[in-house]
Amino acid sequence: MNFAASTDNSGPSIDLDETDIGIIELLRTDGRMPYRAIARELNITEATVRSRVRRLEETNTMRVVAVTDTQAAGFDMLLAVGVQVEGRAPEEVARELAQIPEVFSVNAVVGTHDIEILVVAADQQGLNTLLSETLATLAGVCKLTPSLAVDVLKNQPDWVPFHDA
């Protein structure tokens, strides 16, 4: 589990102090770290940790989420796929793409493509099936431009744009 900053601005904004930042940093390292261990590490009470985490979550300042390691889950192939759409609204196609289990990111983009997706496949056969039978046959998809990742130089799902105020 890793720390992720929320972009939802519906909660009240709060000022973070050294204790909040310490809690966030420890949870970034280990999102399952027990409150007791956090308290011991920061020399504060477990009740303080509990109330601070609750406040950080309720104000949408942070959240702790599980992040899947795609290779550990059995997916050895990672692709960015540009999708051009005709005859349908790109938003409709994007919503359908988001329902496909192998698709883990869907982005409406400006440029050569209407949509860009990130997909995973277990092997060459799975990739062929995903591209030719699942993605290419989706209504409105007129062109796919897949780019296979041959070497993942950085995949940092725990990165967040966190700034001290």
N, C-alpha and C positions, 0 to 999 in steps of 0.2 A: 504494500500500500504506500502511496506517496502523497505528498502535499500538493494541492492544486489550488491556485487562486481563482476565485470566482470573478466573472466579469459582470455579474448581475448587480446593478447599482440600486436595487430596491430596498436594501437594508440601510440602516443608519450608518454613517461613516464613523469610525472610531480611530483614536490615536493609539498607536502601538508603542508599548514601552519595552524595556529590555526583557522582561519576563515573557511577554507575548512573543517576541522575536525568538527567544530561547526555546519556547515550547514549539513554535513553528519549525525551527531548525531541527530539533530532535525528531519531530514527526516526519520531516522530510527524509531523514536518515532511515527511520523505521516507523512507518505509519501504524504499526501494531504495538509500539512501545507502551507498556502499562503506565497508567497515571502515576503509580507508586514510584516507578523507575524514573520518570520525568521529574517528579518532585524531589527525589534523592539527588538527581543530577544538577538541578537548579537550586537546591537548598531551600525549597518552599514546601508547603503542605500539599498533600494529595487533594484536599478540598479546593485549594487555590487553583491547582491544575484543572480540576474538573470544571470549575466555574469559568475559568479563562477559556478553555476549549469550547464550552457551550456558548459563551459570548462571541467568540471568533466565528463559530459556525452560524449562529443566529443572525449575525450582521453580514453574512456572506463574505467575510474577510478571508476565510479558508474553508476547505473541506478535505477530508481524507478519503481517498478513493483507491480501489484496487486497479492495478494496471497489469495487463497480460503481456508476458514475454512471448511474442509470436513464435519464435523458434522453439522455445520450451513447450509450446502448445502443439508442436508438430508441423508448423508451416515454414518450409524452407525457402519459399519464393515470395518476394515482396515486389509489388509493381505499383507504379503510378500510371493511371490510365486516363488519358484525355477522352472526353465523350462529346461528340457533336450531336446535336438534336435537331430533328426536322419534324414538322407536323404535330408537335405537342409542345406545351410549355415546358421549358427546362426544369422548372420547379416541380412539376408533376413527375417527370422522369427521375429527378434527384430523390424525391420521396420514395419512389419504388426501389431505386438503387440502394437506399439506406436500409431496406428490409432484407437485403441479401446477406446471409451470415458472413461470407468471406470479405465483404466490403466493410472496412472499419473507419473510413473517413470519406465524407462527401462534401465537396465545396463547389458553390457556384462561383465561376471565375469570369474574368474579362480577358480576352485574348483569342488565341487560336481555337480554343474549345469553349463549350458552354458550361461544362462540368468537369471537375477533376476528382477522381476517386483514388483511394489507396486500397489495394486488395492484397490478400494473401492466398497462397495455394500450397498444398502439401508437396506436390511434385508436378512433373511435366504433364501428366495425364489430367490431373486436377486443374491445372492452368488452362489446358486446351478446352476442357469442358466448361470452365468458368467463362472464358472469353467467347467461344463459338456457340455454346448452347444456352448460356444464361444471359450474359450481357448483350451479345449481338442480336439476340432475338427479342429483346425488350422493346415494346412499342415506342417509337419516337427516336430510337438510337439509330443514327445513320452512319456514324464512323467512330471507331475506337482507335486510339493511338496509345498502345501500351509501351511502357518503358520498364524493363526488368532491372531491379537493383542487383548489380553484380558484387558490390561490396558496400555494406552499410557502415559508413564512417562515423555517423552519429545518430543515435536514436535515444533521445533523452526524455522519456515521458514524464519525468518528475520535474522538469524545468518549468519555472513560472516566472513571469515578470514581477518580481517582488522588490519593492523599493522601500527603504526607510523613509518615513515621513518627516 
